[in-house]
């Protein structure tokens, strides 16, 4: 039996969905950062997305 590679459960659709999620979260964080005049929203979004990506890559 062949071992599954990371992301092979749903293949491209999972990667595409994750890419849309990341892009949307970062775009929202950029807008929020401008309104708040703070880099914190970007830092928080980037850290959480990195954590999500790492967790998905391990599973």
Phi, psi and omega in degrees: 000135182280135179281137179287140174273157176306142178076003185280350181299310179241004175059228185297326182296322178292316178298319180295318178296319179295322178296318178295317178300313180298313181298316181295317180297317180291323177296317177296320179295323177297316179297314180297321179296321178294316180296316182278348186053051183211146176273354184303315179302323179291316180298316181295313180298316181297317180295317181291321178294320178299319179296318179296315181297317178299316180296317179293324181292330180283334184274000000 
